[in-house]
């Protein structure tokens, strides 16, 4: 029995050691295939903002314009505030002369809490894609500079109950059916944008209108019922006239 117990303990220890070695030697790193991506993405290298975040249905494209910077560490925050690394893909760097290169595993490394991208040159532009789902977008502000967030096609902001922009954008425009939000300088720790599909506003307005109509019909019905009860009381002679009530004849004799 002791031998079996020792064998089981040794197996567990071996599995733990193997898992540790996998993490230590980069088994959980982003693959070269993902970093290289499929073809050449249409990154907006010519945007005037220092940071451009182009949000689409299943991902977002980030473009950072750097001056005198050696690396960028990107992360996401879980519901309890823990930091987790961003699973970046199609990582590109654009030199000042316009040359674009792919950054591989030698420059993109995942740690337990973040993904660290080492730049090949201190001046230039860094771009990558990352997964995204849902009708909201949020990101930590790794640099405090000008930002632009481009929402998916057909999405809108502006209705308080259905949307939120934090911090408030300095500018909002619409181009090709897509809303562009801009900030001259962001000093907050994060940007949060919650948006809605354009037709959602019509549905929401219809729900509000229907609710108001139901409330008015209910009020009218209630008033009608009250009126009917009053009429029934009158017909049954239950409405007693108290104008000549004995209690209104003044004080008793001798107390006037």
N, C-alpha and C positions, 0 to 999 in steps of 0.2 A: 504493500500500500504506500509506503514511504517513497519507493522508487517511482511509482506512478504519479504521486504528488509532485515529486521533484521534476519529472519529465514534463508535466503540465505547466509547472512554474517556468521551466526553461523555454517552453514554446511561447508562452505569453511574453516573456522577456525578449525573445527573438523578434516577435511581431512588433513590439514597441520600439526596439532598436532599429528595425527596418523602416518603420514609419518615420522615425526621427531622422534617419539618414536620407530618406526621400525628400523631406523638407529641407534638410541641410544642404543637399547637393542640387537643389533646384528642380525636383520632380514636379512641383506645383507651379512652376513658372509658366508664363504665357508662351504658347508655341510660336515658332518662327513663322509657320503658315498663317496664323492669325495676325501677327505683327506685319507681315508682308501684305496681307489682304488680297482681294480679287481685283486686279486691274488698277487703274488710277482713279481714285475718288475725286469728285469735283469740289475740292476744298476752295473756299473763298479766300484766297491769299490776299486779295486787294481791298478787303474791307478796311474802313478807317478806324474802327474800334480796336483797342488793344487785345480784347478777347471777344471772339465770335462763337456763339453756341447755337448751332443750327439743329433744331429738334424735328425729327420726322416720326413716323409711326412706330418703328421698332428700335431706333437708335438715335443718337445725337452726334454731331460732328463738332469738335472743338478746335479752334485755331487761336494760338497764342502768339503775339508779337513781342519778342523779348529784346531788351537792351541790357547787356552786361549781366547775364545770368548763366549759371553753370548747370542747373538741374531743376526739375519740377517734380514734386511729390503729390500725387492725386489720390484722393480717398473719398469714400461715401460714409454717411453716418447711419447706423442702424436705429431702430426705434428706441433703444435704451441709451443711445448716444455713443456706442462703440464705433470705432473707425474700422473700415474694411477696405481693402485695395480695390481700385477700379479695374475691371477686366478690359483694358484698352485693346484696340486692334487697328490695323492699317496705319501704323505710326509713321509719319513723315516729318522730315526737317527740311526747311527751305532756306538756303543760304541767301545772303544779301544780293548776290549776283544772279539769283533766280534758279540756281541748281537745286533740284529736289532729290533727296535720298531717303531710303527706308532705314529706320532704326530697328535693329534686331535685339536679341537677348543680351548681347554684350552691353547694351545701353538701356534696356528696359527690364527692370527687376522687381519682382513682387516680394514684399515682406508681409508680416502678419497683419499689419494695419494700413499699408499703403503701397502704391505702385510708384517706384522712383524711376524717372526718365532722365538720363544724363545727356546733356546737349553736346553735339560735336563742336559747337562754336558758341561763344557767349552772345553774339548778336545774330538774330534770325527768327524764323517762325517755326513753331511746333504745332503739328496737327495730329489728331487721332479720332477714332470713333469709339463709342461705348454704348452698351445696351440701355434701352429706355422703354418703359411701358406706362400706360395710364394717361389721364388727363391732367397731370401736374408734372412740373419739372423743377428740380431744386439742385443746387450745387454749392459746395463751399467756394468762397472767393479766395483762390490761392494767391492772387495778386490784387492789389488795390489800384485799379485803373479804370479806363472806360470799357463798358461792356455793351454787347448787343445780343439779344436772344430772339431767334426767329422761330415762331410757333408753327406747328404742322398746318398744312393747308386746310382751310375751313374752320379752324379753331379761332375763338374770339375771347377777349377779356373786356371788362367794363361794367358788367352787372355784378354788384357787390355780393349777392347771395350765391351766384354761380361761379365767381372768379375771384382771384386775389393776386396782387403783385406786390411783393415785399423785397426790398424797399421800393417805394413808388418810383416808377420810371420817369425819366426826364422827357422822354419823347415816345410817341407811338405813331406808326404809319402802317399802311397796307400796300403790299406790292405783290401782284400776281396771285391774289387770294390768300396771301400769308401775312400775318401781323408781325411787325418788327418792333421790338421794345428796346430802347436805348437808355443808357446811363452815362453821363459825362465822367463820373468817378464814383466807384462803389467802395465804401469804407466798412460796410457791414460784413459780418462773418460769412454770410451766405445770401444767395438769391433764390427766392421761391416764387414760382408762377403757377397758379392754378387756373385752368381755362376750360372752355366749354365749346361744344360743336354749335355752329351757327343755328341749326334747326332746333337745338335744345331750348333756345330762348323763345321760339314760337310755341313749343310744347309747354314751357313754363308759364308763358303768358296765358295760354289756353286753360291751364290748370287753375291759375289765379282767377281768370274770368268765370270759369265754371263754379269755383268756390264762392265767389261774390254773388253769382246768380242764385245758387242754392241758399245762401244766407238770406237774400232778399225774399225769396219765395217762402222760406221758413218764417221770416218775420211777418210777412203778409198773412200767412196762414194763422199765426199766433194771434195777430190783431183781429182777424175775422172770428176766431173762436171766442175771444174776449167779448166782442160785440154781440155775438149770438147769446152768450151767457147773460149779458146785461138785458137783452131783449126778453129772454125767458123769465128773468127775475121780475121785470116790469109786468109781464103778462100774468104772473102768479101773484102779483101784489106784494112782493117781498121788499120792494123799495119803500121804506117807511119815511114819511116826511117828519122831521124832527124840529121844524121851525117853531111849532107851538108847544114844545116839550115843557112839562111842568118844572123841570129843573132850570129852565131859562126864565122863570117868572120873577126873579129877584130874590133877595134874602127873605127868610121867615119873618113873621110879624115881631116887632120889638128889636130886630137886629139891623134895621135899616139905618 
